[in-house]
Amino acid sequence: MIRNFSGWELLVVLVIVLLLFGVGRISKIAKELGSGIRAFREGLKGEEEQPDRDKSDTE
């Protein structure tokens, strides 16, 4: 089934991905992924702050 990959196997997979997609497209995908993760974290922070605001409104 699934086994651990060695460093060389991961390097070969990365080279194949670079050949298939190209550097420009991979950098664009990475940038979009980073902004999505950032937005997700900001959303989580907003959810954590929301109950505090509700408590102060009821007091």
N, C-alpha and C positions, 0 to 999 in steps of 0.2 A: 504494500500500500504506500503510504507516505512515509518517507524516511528523511533524515536530516541531510541537508545539502552541504557539500564542502565549499570552500572558498572558490575553487576553480569552476565548479558547476554554476555557482551564482554569477561568476564573471561571464561565463558563456551565455547565460540567460540574459544578462544585461546587455551584452553586445548584440544579441539577436533582437532584443527590444529596440535598441538604438537603430539598427538597420531597418526594422519594420516601420517605425514611427518617425524617425529623424529627431535631431536635437531640438529643433524649433518647436515641434509639436509636444515633445515631452516637457520642455520648460513651460509651455503654456498650460499643460495639464497640471503640472506641479504647482504653478501659481494659483490656478483655480482651486485646487485641493487645499492649499494653504489658506486662501481667503474663506473657503467654506468651513474649515476647522476653526478659524478665528471667529467667524460669525456664530458658530455653534457654541463656542466657549462664552462669548458675550451674551448669548441667549440664556445659558445656564446661570451666569452671574445675575442677569435680570430676574430670573426665577427665584434666586436666593434672596434678592433684595425685596421682592414683591411682598412676602409675608410680613416683613418688618414694617413696611408702610401700612399694611392693613391693620396691624396691631396698634400703631400710633393713631390711626384714625378712629378706632373704637374706644380709646381711653379718654 
